[in-house]
Amino acid sequence: MSDVVNGMSITPFHFMKDDQIDPNDNSEILKKAIEFIFGNFDFPRVLDLAGRNWPVSKAITYPNKPIIGSTIQNGRISATAGFTGEAIFDFRQAAEGPSSSGTSFKVFNVIFNGGGPSPGQNYAPSAILLLNTHGVKIMNCDFQFFGSHIIYDQTTRAACEVTVESCKLNGRDRLGDGIRLLGTDNEIRGNLVSGCDVGIYIGGSTGIFNNHPYACNTAIQDDSGYSIITGNYIDNCPLRTTIKQENAKIISNNKFLCVSTDTYTEEGVIVAKPDGANRILRNIQITGNSFYCPSGTLQMTAIDTSIGTLSGNSSGFYMVNNVAQGIGEQSSHPKHHVPISASDATSVDFSGKTPFALRPYRGNAYLAKNIAGVSVPAVTSYLPTTHAIDVVLSEPGTGQIIVEADTNNPFL
């Protein structure tokens, strides 16, 4: 063991002779190995799982602060029938973990098996359960057959700095979330998530980049006030975002594929969920996204009014430069026209053309073609009180009244 103490990687075999290993349960061996690498030494160590399968019958717990930089890597851990505990790795710490820079620990290239492939073979509810940790990295791992939240960090404070990257997560029967992080300052990048209730759930400010959630009830649920969601391939399930009193959100350059429409209960691809009455859409950007819905039955946006309502007003909200096929296009700066014939007044209705049922705050109107008279009449538009903008001409005209509207009220 001297080489191991001096910094070399270890395997679980260091903690028991081969003829003493129970081929059906390695829970105690793995617990001893993890306690050793997470122990109070002055340098990080590596637990290498030696590329083999390690069956476990109960949760492997570690309630103390792990040394910064330790790694668990290269193998498979499988829950067995009769598994007891809430997760294969239950690393909920009794006190706050390290809050300085650096990685608390890393899990790399490990396959987690929560049960069997057949219905009812649900053994371990979760794979990795965290609390009061800091800077945990979970990378290049494979998770399969879990019936609850697969990766779940219950920490709600700031600066959790969890990274989940390049993992494949398969839930069972859409019973739990694939990645569920409650704290802030996290990063979720390049993961494939399926078979979950919610593919990716965030409760605090987080960057969500280049993931592919599919076959879930909800692709991404953003309950934070501050987030960046960009470059994701969101496949046949909606994105849900909570609207708070104060927000700073970016939803950009994502691809929304909506071939099957079964999960879009509000008939919108991006669903806003206000957390109180008369919330204002404030400081949110939805730009550069691609929407495809061959059935033609969905809108870009919808509202979940289960716990709150939107006021119909916005300030600093921009939904522009998106492209769509087979789906109702919406914009915070929509352009619409109506015909007019020898008349000096009309109304241009923007119902369905603004996101989240916003009312246009103002609009610039002009007459595209005048046939009735020689002169082109002056056009005046009035601030709307509904989704329609009233337009008045200085004299009767014939042609198309075009209005370029804006939903943002700069005085809110």
Buried (B, 14 or more C-beta within 10 A) or exposed (E): EEEBEEEEBBBBBBBBEEEEBEEEBBBBBBBBBBBBBBEEEEEBBBBBBBEEEBBBBBBBBBEBBBBBBBBBBBBBBBBBEEBEBBBBBBBBBEEEBBBEEEBBBBBBBBBBBBBBEEEEBBBBBBBBBBBBBBBBBBBBBBBBBBBBBBBBBBBBBEBBBBBBBBBBBBBBEBBBBBBBBBBBBBBBBBBBBBBBBBBBBBBBBBBBBBBBBBBBBBBBBBBBBBBBBBBBBBBBBBBBBBBBEEBBBBBBBBBBBBEEBEBBEBBBBBBBBBEEEEBBBBBBBBBBBBBBBEEEEBBBBBBBEEEBEBBBBBBBBBBEEBEBEBBBBBBBBBEBBBEBEEBBEBBBBBEEBBBBBBBBBBBEBBBEEBEBEEEBBEBEBEEBEEBBBBBBBEEBBBBEBBBBBBBBBEEE
